[in-house]
Amino acid sequence: MADEPITSAPGTQPPANPPPAAGAPPAGASPPAPPPQGAPPPAAGAPPAGAPPIPKVGEDDEIPEGTERFEMTRAALRSRNDRHAKKYLKDTFGTDDPEVVKAKLKAAEEYERTKEEQRVATLTSEQRLQEQVAKERQRAERFKTQYQNEVRSQAIRTSDQVVRGIGEKFLKPKFLGGDVYRQLGVHLTSTYSRKQLEQLETEGKIGGVIEQWFGKFAGENPELTTGYEASLRAGGAPPPVRQPITNGANVDERPAPPNGAHAEQSFAPSAQNAMNSQQARAAAQKMGINWD
């Protein structure tokens, strides 16, 4: 339903000069002049025309509540950081003097060391020996763990370099990694035991195993090999069409229809012995179905 025009009440006159709509310039005012030709665009981050100015915060000024953007000089920012750091020292150590804080920390360390010396002095020689042995074992365990992690990391880096170096002989570098490495890992772990892989690596034969797998993989995926485009330009054969794995039956063939006078036909249009429209209509009428 269309909106009815708004009219004034009976006996009243409409105002001679109605107020302007929100956001509209006052009556008689000229519209804002466009920017001059070739004038540079406003600076990045500058507020749009008519927006409230961004407040400036000084060293001792509080940030206005509800303000998302404000300006602050480097000196003001440094002053505020220093002030907050001194407050943290004051709340934690009871003083904001860094030198006093250092002295307190040093005294605390000295106190802990003295207490430990006094505790050790009360131990028997056997107890002190047991503690020393326990500390040395912990220290040795830390070094052992660090050494194993470093050896493992180095082995991973070396293995990656070896595999990549072999793979680049067969495949384009952009195809190395990801799914190709996953398939290689599945082949190695499903073909060899962990002990056999360690023996192959010790005997220096693991590279030959990896190279043999890459050669077979490249033969099955010639489109990933380094010379694939060149072989096509030279008239090489395209990659073979991959066939789905089946149990030998041809899944694309429909079962052969029965032969002879007793061969039955089907209403299904996609069946091998499907009826045409006239045959389907006649068969339906025999069954008491009228399609007309």
N, C-alpha and C positions, 0 to 999 in steps of 0.2 A: 504494500500500500504506500502511495507516494506521500511525502510529508506535506502537511497543510501549511500554507504561508502564514507566518506570524503577523498578526495585526494588533494594533493597540486596542485597549479596552474602550468601550463606548464613552464618549464624552471627553476623551483625552487626546492630546495631539502628540505625535512622535517627536522626539528631540530633534532640534534643528541640526545639531552637530553631534552625531553619535560617537562614543569613544572608539578609538582604533582597536582593532583586534590585537591579541597578545602577540608580540614579536613583530608587528607591522610598524613601519616608520610613521611618525605623526603626520597629520594632514598638512600638505604644503611643503613638507621637507623633501629635499632632493635625495635620491638614493646614493649610497656610498660610491665614490668614484672607483673604478677598477684600477689595479696596479698599473703603473706605466709600462710601456712596451720595453721588454728586455730587462725588467727589474729582477734582481736575484730572488730565489724562493726564500721563504722564512727559514731561519736556522733550525737545525735538527734539535728537537726537544723544546723548542720555543712554544709557549702556550698559544692556542689559537686566538684570533682576534675576538675581543669581548670576554675572554676567560679571566677569572680572578688572578692576580699576580701570585707567583710562587713566593712564599714567605722566606725571608733570610734569617738564619739563626746565628747568633754570635757566640762568643766563648762561654758566657755565663747565662745565656738565654735558655729557657726550657723549650723543648719541642712542643709546638701547639698540639693539643689533643685532636685526634681525628684527621691529622694532616698526613697525606700519603707522600707528598713531595715537598722538599724544602732545600734551600741552598745553604752551604756552609763552606767557609774558607778552610784552607789547609791548616792555618794557625789555630782556628777554632776547633777543628777536628783533633789536632794534636793535644790541645789543652784539655779537651773533654776526655781523651784516652788517658792522659796522665792523671787526671782527677779520679777517674774510676779505678785505675791501678793503685793509687795511694789508698783509696777507700778499701780495696780488697786486702792490702797489706795490714791496714789498721784493724780490720775486722778479724783477720786470721792470726796475726802475730802481736797485736796490741800496739803497733807502731807503724808509721809509714816511711821510716828511714831505711833505705836498702842496706846500709852498712850494719845497722843494728840487727836487721833480719839475718844477714849473713853470719854475724857473730852468734846469734841464737841457734842457728842451724848447726854451726860448727861445735858449739857447746853441747848440743843434743847428741851429735855423733860421738863426741868424746865421752859423754856420759854412758852411752850404749856400749862403747868399747871397754870402758872401765868395768861396767857391770859384767860383761862377758868374761873379762880377765878374772874377776873375783869369783865368778861361778866356776870357771875352769880350775881355779886354784883349790877349790873344795873337792874336786874329783880325785879319785885315785888314779894312779898311773895307768891301770888297766882301762878305766872308763875313758880317760883322755885318749888312749890309743884307739879304743873302739869308735869314738866320735871322729877322730882324725881319719880312720879307715873309711867310715861312712861318707865323710865329706869328699874324700878322694874318689870313692866310687861314683858319687853323684857327679863330680867334675868329669870323670872319665866317660860317664854315660852321656853327658851333654856334648862332649867332643865327638863321641861315636855317632850320636844322632846327627850332629852337624856334618860330619864327614859323609855319612850315608846319604843325606839329603843332597850334598854337593855331587857325590858320585852319581846318584840317580838323575839329577838334573843334567849333568854332563852326558850321561848315557842317552837321555832323551834327545838332547840337542844333536849328538853324534848320529843317533839312529835316524832322526829326521833328515839330516844332511845326506846320509847314505841312501835312504829310500828316495829322496827327491833327486839325487844325482842319477840313480838308476832309472827312475821314472821318466826323467827328461830325455832319455835316449829313445823313448817310445811315444810318449804323450806330450801334448802341448802343456806348458807350465800352468796355464790357467785351469786345467782340469785336474791337477794334482791336489791331493788333500780331500777332506770331506768324505764323500761317498766312496771314492777310489781307495783311500786308506782304510776305510771301514771294511770294504770287500777283501782287501789284502789281509787285514787282521783276522777276518772270519776264516779265510783260507788257511792261514798259518796255524791258528788255534784248533781248527777242525782236522787238520792233516797231521800235525805234529804235537807231541806232548811237550810240557814245559821243559822236561829234562832233555828231550831231543833238540828243542830250540836252543837251549843253553850249550849243548854239545856242538851244534852247527855253528853257533857264534864263536865258540872257543876254537874250533878248527878252521874258522875263516870261510865257511861254506854258505853262510846265511845269505851273502850277497848273490850267489848263484841261484839260490832258491827264489829270491825276490825277483831277480832278472828273468827267470823262467816264467814266473807268474805274469809279469808285465808284458812279456812277449806274447803270451797266450791272450791276455786281456786286450792288447792292441789289435791282435788278429780278429777278435770278436767284435771290436768297436773301432773300425778303421776311421770313422769320422772324427775321432778324438786324437788321432796320431798327428805328428808334426808335418808329414809330407802328404796329407790327404788332399788338399787343394791342388798341389802340384801334380799329383797322380791323376786327378780328374782332368786338369788341363792337358795332360799328356795323353788322354784317351784311356785312362785306366777304368776298370770296372767299378761301378758304384757298390756301396756296401750291401751285403746280402740282406734280403728281407727276413726279419726275424719271425719265426713261426711260433705260435703258442704251444706250450707243452700239453699234450693230451695222452690218452691211453691207447691211441691208435685209431680211434673212430673219427670219422669226418663229421664234425659238428655242424658244418654248413649244409650238409645234404639232408633233404627231407626223406622220410621213408617212402619207398616205392609203392605206388597204389596197387591194389590187387588187380589181376588180369582176368579176362574172360567175361562171360555174360553176367555173372553174379557180382561183378565189381561194384562196390558201393561208392557213391559220390557224397561229398561233404558240403554243407552250407558255408563252411569257413572259406572266405575268399583266398586266404593264404595257403590252403591245403593243396597238395599235389594234384588231387582228383577233385578240385573245386567245381561246383556247378556254375553255369552261366546264369544270367538273370532269368531267362525263360524257363530253364530247367528248375531253378529254385522256386519260381512262381507256381509251376505245375506240381511240384512235390508238395508245396505248402497247401495247395487246394485239395490234394488227396488226403492230407492230414486234417482237413476241415478248417484251415486257416485261410482267410480271404484278405489279401493285401490291398484290394481296391477300395 
